Amino acid sequence: MTAVPQKLAILAGGGTLPARIAAAALGQGRPVFLVAFEGHTDPDTVTGLPHLWSRFGAAGTIIRRLHDEGVGDVVFAGPVKRPSFTELLPDWRTTRFLARVGARALGDDGLLRAVVRELEEDGFRVVGLHDVLKDLLTTPGPVGSLVPDAEALHDIARAAEVARAMGNLDVGQGAVVQQGIVLAVEAIEGTDAMLARCAGLARPGPGGVLVKLAKPRQDRRIDLPTMGVTTVENAAAAGLRGIAVEAGGSLLVDRAAVARTADRLGLFVVGIDAPGASTGPAP
């Protein structure tokens, strides 16, 4: 007898990923329930689907509703901006959680790991986006028809070194390097804002490269580097010549569209190996 799939709760951030994950799960015969966050989730994401609108500080309400809905698995989907103080006003459950994690809540990675542990202690199983939508993980090699030349490969290696160092500090996942010079590193502003800053920093000659890597101690079920057509368009607008993302450690949204856009704009997009990368939950 075929086992009935666990109901999947989607903690929905911005962008199109939450809707893609919901559609994929429903196509697999798996029921879904969405938790949408005020000011972050696109209202169209939850149209026609069972859902709860909430703020980040209402953990007690969210967890009670997930139990009431019979949820077994939980997935994080889509980016969220750093919440405002009002959004974080805690209920009793959130207050207890923040008191327990303390300083670990200061960094994105530490906070997310603590949230995962909290959900698991409540009996939920946290799964990765790629566990639901199998073709999301970036594969090694070029995505479009263009490939990096020797100078670009040198910049990729330098940017990967910088991104790895920043990831070790739980700061960000990306860096931009041109001709060996670090133009920008990603922090709280996110990739798109970092690329916008790079537009005024480019040097004459061959354009720079963007590299995105998962943080070394990151739980790979959550918050993997994600790129899609918008990333390619923003990289081109910033004068970059290409993008390299970690194979097996990043998510590529709509690979065919990314390839077409990159070829049209004259950028390479490539999946690269990241030596020493973890493939499972962080300790």
C-alpha positions as CSV (number, residue, x, y, z in Angstrom):
1,M,0.0,0.0,0.0
2,T,1.4,3.5,-0.9
3,A,2.0,5.7,2.1
4,V,0.0,8.9,2.2
5,P,2.4,11.8,2.0
6,Q,2.7,14.1,5.0
7,K,0.9,17.4,4.8
8,L,3.4,20.1,4.0
9,A,3.5,23.5,5.6
10,I,5.2,26.2,3.5
11,L,6.6,29.1,5.4
12,A,6.3,31.5,2.6
13,G,8.6,34.4,2.0
14,G,8.6,36.6,-1.1
15,G,9.1,35.8,-4.8
16,T,7.7,32.9,-6.8
17,L,9.3,30.0,-4.9
18,P,6.4,29.4,-2.4
19,A,3.9,29.1,-5.2
20,R,6.2,26.8,-7.2
21,I,6.7,24.6,-4.2
22,A,2.9,24.5,-3.4
23,A,2.2,23.5,-7.0
24,A,4.9,20.8,-7.0
25,A,3.6,19.3,-3.7
26,L,0.0,19.3,-4.9
27,G,1.1,17.6,-8.1
28,Q,2.6,14.9,-6.0
29,G,-0.6,14.4,-4.2
30,R,0.6,16.1,-1.1
31,P,-1.7,18.5,0.8
32,V,-0.3,21.9,1.6
33,F,-0.8,24.7,4.1
34,L,0.8,28.0,3.7
35,V,2.0,30.4,6.4
36,A,2.2,33.9,4.8
37,F,4.0,36.7,6.6
38,E,2.6,40.2,6.5
39,G,4.7,42.6,4.4
40,H,6.7,39.8,2.9
41,T,4.6,37.2,1.1
42,D,2.9,38.1,-2.2
43,P,-0.8,37.9,-1.6
44,D,-1.2,36.1,-4.9
45,T,0.9,33.2,-3.5
46,V,-1.9,32.0,-1.2
47,T,-4.9,32.5,-3.6
48,G,-7.0,29.4,-3.5
49,L,-4.8,27.6,-1.0
50,P,-5.4,27.0,2.8
51,H,-3.3,29.5,4.6
52,L,-2.7,31.6,7.7
53,W,-1.5,35.3,7.6
54,S,0.8,36.0,10.5
55,R,3.7,38.2,11.7
56,F,7.1,36.8,12.6
57,G,6.6,37.2,16.4
58,A,3.5,35.1,16.6
59,A,5.3,31.7,16.9
60,G,2.7,30.3,19.3
61,T,-0.2,31.0,17.0
62,I,1.7,29.5,14.0
63,I,2.7,26.3,15.7
64,R,-0.7,25.7,17.2
65,R,-2.3,26.2,13.7
66,L,0.2,23.8,12.1
67,H,-0.7,21.1,14.7
68,D,-4.4,21.8,14.1
69,E,-3.9,21.4,10.4
70,G,-2.2,18.0,10.8
71,V,1.1,19.2,9.3
72,G,4.0,16.7,9.3
73,D,6.6,18.4,7.2
74,V,7.7,22.1,7.0
75,V,9.7,23.8,4.3
76,F,11.1,27.4,4.1
77,A,10.5,29.0,0.7
78,G,11.3,32.5,-0.6
79,P,13.4,35.4,0.8
80,V,12.3,37.6,3.7
81,K,13.7,41.0,4.7
82,R,15.0,41.4,8.1
83,P,11.8,41.9,10.2
84,S,11.0,45.3,11.8
85,F,10.7,45.6,15.6
86,T,6.9,45.7,15.3
87,E,6.9,42.5,13.3
88,L,9.0,40.8,16.0
89,L,6.9,41.8,19.0
90,P,6.9,38.4,20.6
91,D,4.0,36.3,21.9
92,W,4.8,34.0,24.9
93,R,6.2,31.3,22.6
94,T,8.5,33.6,20.8
95,T,9.6,35.2,24.1
96,R,10.6,31.8,25.4
97,F,12.4,31.0,22.2
98,L,14.4,34.2,22.1
99,A,15.4,33.9,25.7
100,R,16.7,30.4,25.0
101,V,18.7,31.2,21.8
102,G,20.1,34.5,23.1
103,A,23.0,35.8,21.1
104,R,22.7,33.1,18.5
105,A,19.7,35.1,17.1
106,L,22.1,37.9,16.0
107,G,23.1,36.1,12.8
108,D,20.8,34.8,10.1
109,D,22.3,31.3,10.0
110,G,22.3,30.9,13.8
111,L,18.7,32.1,14.1
112,L,17.5,29.8,11.3
113,R,19.2,26.8,12.9
114,A,17.5,27.6,16.2
115,V,14.1,27.9,14.5
116,V,14.6,24.5,12.8
117,R,15.4,22.9,16.2
118,E,12.3,24.5,17.7
119,L,10.1,23.1,15.0
120,E,11.7,19.6,15.2
121,E,11.3,19.6,19.0
122,D,7.6,20.3,18.4
123,G,7.4,17.1,16.2
124,F,7.7,18.6,12.7
125,R,10.2,17.4,10.1
126,V,11.9,20.2,8.3
127,V,12.7,19.4,4.6
128,G,14.6,21.3,1.9
129,L,13.1,22.9,-1.1
130,H,14.9,20.5,-3.3
131,D,13.2,17.6,-1.5
132,V,9.9,18.8,-2.9
133,L,11.0,20.3,-6.2
134,K,13.8,17.9,-7.3
135,D,15.3,19.9,-10.1
136,L,16.0,23.1,-8.1
137,L,19.5,22.2,-7.1
138,T,22.2,23.7,-9.3
139,T,24.3,21.1,-11.2
140,P,28.0,21.4,-12.1
141,G,28.9,23.2,-15.3
142,P,27.5,25.9,-17.6
143,V,23.8,26.7,-17.6
144,G,23.7,28.6,-20.9
145,S,26.0,28.5,-23.9
146,L,28.8,30.7,-22.5
147,V,31.7,29.7,-20.3
148,P,34.2,31.6,-18.3
149,D,37.7,32.3,-19.7
150,A,40.9,32.1,-17.8
151,E,40.7,35.6,-16.3
152,A,37.1,35.0,-15.3
153,L,38.1,31.7,-13.6
154,H,40.7,33.6,-11.6
155,D,38.0,36.1,-10.5
156,I,35.7,33.2,-9.6
157,A,38.3,31.6,-7.4
158,R,39.0,34.9,-5.6
159,A,35.3,35.7,-5.1
160,A,34.7,32.2,-3.8
161,E,37.5,32.7,-1.3
162,V,35.9,35.9,-0.1
163,A,32.4,34.5,0.0
164,R,33.6,31.5,2.0
165,A,35.3,33.8,4.5
166,M,32.1,35.9,4.9
167,G,30.0,32.8,5.2
168,N,32.2,31.6,8.0
169,L,31.3,34.8,9.9
170,D,27.6,34.3,9.1
171,V,27.5,37.6,7.2
172,G,26.4,36.7,3.6
173,Q,26.6,34.3,0.7
174,G,28.0,36.3,-2.2
175,A,30.9,38.4,-3.5
176,V,31.7,40.3,-6.6
177,V,35.3,40.4,-8.0
178,Q,36.6,42.2,-11.1
179,Q,40.2,41.7,-12.3
180,G,41.1,40.4,-8.8
181,I,39.6,43.3,-7.0
182,V,36.8,42.8,-4.6
183,L,34.0,45.2,-5.6
184,A,31.4,44.1,-3.1
185,V,30.3,41.5,-0.5
186,E,26.8,40.6,0.3
187,A,25.4,41.4,3.8
188,I,21.9,42.1,5.0
189,E,20.9,44.1,1.9
190,G,20.8,40.9,-0.3
191,T,22.1,40.1,-3.8
192,D,20.0,42.5,-5.8
193,A,21.0,45.5,-3.7
194,M,24.7,44.4,-3.7
195,L,24.6,44.2,-7.5
196,A,23.0,47.7,-7.7
197,R,26.0,49.1,-5.7
198,C,28.4,47.4,-8.1
199,A,27.1,49.3,-11.1
200,G,29.1,52.4,-10.0
201,L,32.2,50.5,-9.0
202,A,33.2,48.7,-12.2
203,R,36.7,49.2,-13.6
204,P,37.5,49.6,-17.3
205,G,38.1,46.2,-19.1
206,P,36.4,42.8,-18.7
207,G,33.5,42.8,-16.3
208,G,33.4,41.2,-12.9
209,V,31.8,38.0,-11.6
210,L,29.3,37.2,-9.0
211,V,29.9,34.1,-6.9
212,K,27.3,32.8,-4.4
213,L,28.1,29.9,-2.0
214,A,26.2,28.3,0.9
215,K,27.7,29.2,4.3
216,P,30.1,26.5,5.5
217,R,28.1,25.7,8.6
218,Q,24.7,26.2,7.0
219,D,21.8,23.7,7.4
220,R,21.2,23.0,3.7
221,R,17.5,22.5,4.2
222,I,17.1,26.2,4.7
223,D,18.3,29.5,3.1
224,L,20.4,28.2,0.3
225,P,21.7,30.8,-2.2
226,T,19.0,31.2,-4.8
227,M,19.2,32.7,-8.3
228,G,16.9,33.1,-11.2
229,V,16.3,35.4,-14.2
230,T,16.2,38.6,-12.1
231,T,19.7,37.8,-10.8
232,V,21.0,37.5,-14.3
233,E,19.4,40.7,-15.4
234,N,20.7,42.6,-12.4
235,A,24.2,41.2,-12.9
236,A,24.1,42.4,-16.6
237,A,22.9,45.8,-15.5
238,A,25.9,46.0,-13.1
239,G,28.3,45.3,-15.9
240,L,29.3,41.8,-14.8
241,R,30.3,39.2,-17.3
242,G,29.1,36.1,-15.4
243,I,27.8,34.3,-12.4
244,A,29.1,31.3,-10.6
245,V,27.0,29.5,-8.0
246,E,27.7,26.4,-5.8
247,A,26.7,23.2,-7.5
248,G,24.7,21.1,-5.0
249,G,24.6,24.0,-2.6
250,S,22.4,26.6,-4.4
251,L,19.0,26.8,-6.0
252,L,18.4,27.6,-9.6
253,V,14.9,28.8,-10.3
254,D,13.7,28.1,-13.9
255,R,16.9,26.8,-15.4
256,A,15.7,27.1,-19.0
257,A,14.7,30.8,-18.6
258,V,18.0,31.5,-16.9
259,A,19.9,30.0,-19.7
260,R,18.0,32.0,-22.3
261,T,18.4,35.2,-20.5
262,A,22.1,34.7,-19.9
263,D,22.7,33.9,-23.5
264,R,20.7,37.0,-24.6
265,L,22.6,39.3,-22.3
266,G,26.0,37.8,-23.0
267,L,26.7,36.4,-19.5
268,F,27.9,33.0,-18.4
269,V,26.2,31.2,-15.6
270,V,28.0,28.2,-14.2
271,G,27.7,25.7,-11.3
272,I,31.0,25.3,-9.4
273,D,32.3,22.9,-6.8
274,A,33.0,24.3,-3.3
275,P,35.6,22.2,-1.6
276,G,34.8,21.3,2.0
277,A,31.1,22.1,1.7
278,S,28.7,20.3,4.0
279,T,25.8,18.4,2.4
280,G,23.6,18.0,5.4
281,P,22.2,19.7,8.4
282,A,24.7,21.8,10.4
283,P,25.7,20.4,13.7
